[in-house]
Amino acid sequence: MAEPAIELIGIDKSFGVVRANKSIDLKVARGTIHGIVGENGAGKSTLMSIIYGFYQADRGEIRVGGRKVEITDPNTAIAAGIGMVHQHFMLVHNLTVVENVMLGAERSPLLRSGIATVRAELKRLEADHGLDVDPDAIIEDLPVGLQQRVEILKSLYRGADILILDEPTGVLTPSEADHLFAVLKELRAEGKTIILITHKLREIMAITDNVSVMRQGEMVATRRTADTSVAELAELMVGRRVLLTVDKGAARPADPMLSVTGLTVRDGRGVTMVDNVSFAVRAGEIVGIAGVAGNGQSELLEALSGIRKAKSGRIVLNGREIDPTEEADPAEIRRIGCAHVPEDRHHMGLVLPFEENENSILGYQDDGRFRKGPLLDLDAMRRDAAEKIAAYDIRPADCRLKTANFSGGNQQKIVLAREMERDPDVLLIGQPTRGVDVGAIEFIHKRIVAMRDAGKAILLVSVELDEIRALSDRILVMFAGRIAGERGPGATESELGLLMAGVDGKEAAE
């Protein structure tokens, strides 16, 4: 057999008492797409960070093309032919495509000649790999699918033969994901090696040649993709059988708990992001909002939760009329009985340097249960946090741990536990399972359905069409700030995908 493109031998990495990677062995064959799956906190991100030089292993060896390499930082990883496309793109938004590609790899002390060189190389790479993008476009003006292309072009420009992609389809429409898969297959055909990190097991089955499963810091299995199944991979990840479909009965909707009429919202630049939107959510139903990120869903949730002031419109929440054009007051919205799980847990849901128990009451710290006179009752906070940790299986079960030290999926559970356990009448929930593993997805979906069945009104925003279709009783699709259409849960992925792209199914058929 030929030497593998990359081989890990006995990789160990600890952070204090937490052993994130335990004697990891991994071989990735040259010219293949190799998937890595595992629960949140299984050690996937740590392992990829070691390969790319963000962390250094405590013990073990990395071989690239059969040769031992010391990867001390991303520059040495790049020099070894390793590139990485991060889940959250590493782009400078106010620079052009060509400027982002050349940043840190100018190749010439004269920027003008360097730009000319990059432009020529970009043209070749785009033609070779079907990654067309305007080199002079400003990054912030590009849709996320094109921004991802820029990230891939950056790696190829730096000579990457091994490309690591971390959750690459989380922000893409179905058609954009299909295009990405076509690009990856083409790169594979040219001899490139792809390592794909994703929690979407169906993508693993569709695109990879081999897949490795991590659990609790260990590599527990490697399979030829053709010889395994979604069910087996899920069980290997979690250590038990996992329910892969959402088990829910028919909705029994009652009166509207949230009514929105003519809502228009502008962003900080004055651009209209929500354009004259009207809809209602009734008690006992889940209304899903589908759409590509950046089409107004975030601003809609912010206006409804009192974070962002609207330009115009009317909101009736739990029988009380709210003027969204007045200064926003999230605390008042919470008092009316509306809880909000924000899309971005890091910037809006948590204060990462705080302890878990502090984040567990964030926004509700004035509740009498957590007060002792003018001060916070730390014992009461920690008891409450311990109960939520047990109920939501948050790992590690340490309410004194800094929130930054929890995996992304467990950070998401901290936010969900805080908001759901308030027993709100209306729940606004954005991207509930973003970056969350299959076992936690099952748990979160059960909690959402249980709230619906308890008579709560739930507005769900997600870029995951499978999630929207599985959970929603009605589906609204947003495009360019407007409701492009309403469909039932039986709508096909293709039908929703067309609406997400601004094309009505009837129009496309003509």
Summary of the structure (lengths in Angstrom):
residues: 510
radius of gyration: 23.7
end to end distance: 53.6
largest distance: 71.5
contacts: 1709
relative contact order: 0.11
helix: 36%
strand: 26%
